């Protein structure tokens, strides 16, 4: 069984929290692409956007994503804009990964990000950020093999994944 999870969704959707939970439960390495970008450029994301620009950020993001998507036994937490690139969406869809789209309600996302220093939020109104969120949903859905919808909590979703994984492991044992 392929043990690669890719977590996608808008900023503030809960990808880092879910990634940490899955990493612990399945004993898999967690790669947070945003953290990897910060390490690579030795700068925080707001600094990167301000000093180097979004295009360099996206270039480094794509490069690091390509490095990690070929790994197995890993959880990859993607930045909210990674799926904007057709090339990245193709990589995701061709990867034979479990791709989880975290899709909480807008009010939850806004509550989590409204006071953040995120470059795509800091100087924008709530409606502008909401429009960005709406524009990205189709790309998330295009890549997703599973969707954590607004009615599910992350912990409920994790419980279902654990049950599913246990069933897959049992099936493998019985078939071999």
C-alpha positions, 0 to 999 in steps of 0.5 A: 500500500502506498503510504503517501498522504498529500494535504491540500486546502486553503490557508487556515484549513487545518493542514498542519494540525491534520498532518501532525495527527497523521504523522503520529498515528501512522508513524510517517514523516511529515513534510510541511512545504511552507516550512521547507521553503523557509529553510531553503531560503532562510527567510519567513514566508512574509519576507520571501513575498516582500523581498523576493516576490511570489513568483520566486516563492512558487518556483521554490515551492514547486521544486521542493514539492517535486523532491518530496512527492516521489517519497513514500511513507510520508505526509506532505502538507501543501501551501494553500496556493500549490494547486494553482499550478497545472503542473503541480495538480498533474504531479498530485494526480499522477502520484498515487497518493491519498490526497485530502482536501480540508474544506472547513466553512469560510467562517472558520478559515477567516477566524483562523487567518484574519489577524495573520501576517500571511502575505495574501491576507495581510493587506486584503479585505475579508471579501477579497480573501474569500474570493481567493478561497472560492477561486481555489476550491475547484483546483482542490476538488480536482486533485482530492481523493478524500474531502474533509467537509465542513461537517466533519471534525479533523479528529473524526476524519482521522478516526475514519482513516485509521479504521480504513488503514487497519482494514487495508492492512488486514486485507493485505495480511489475509491475501498474502 
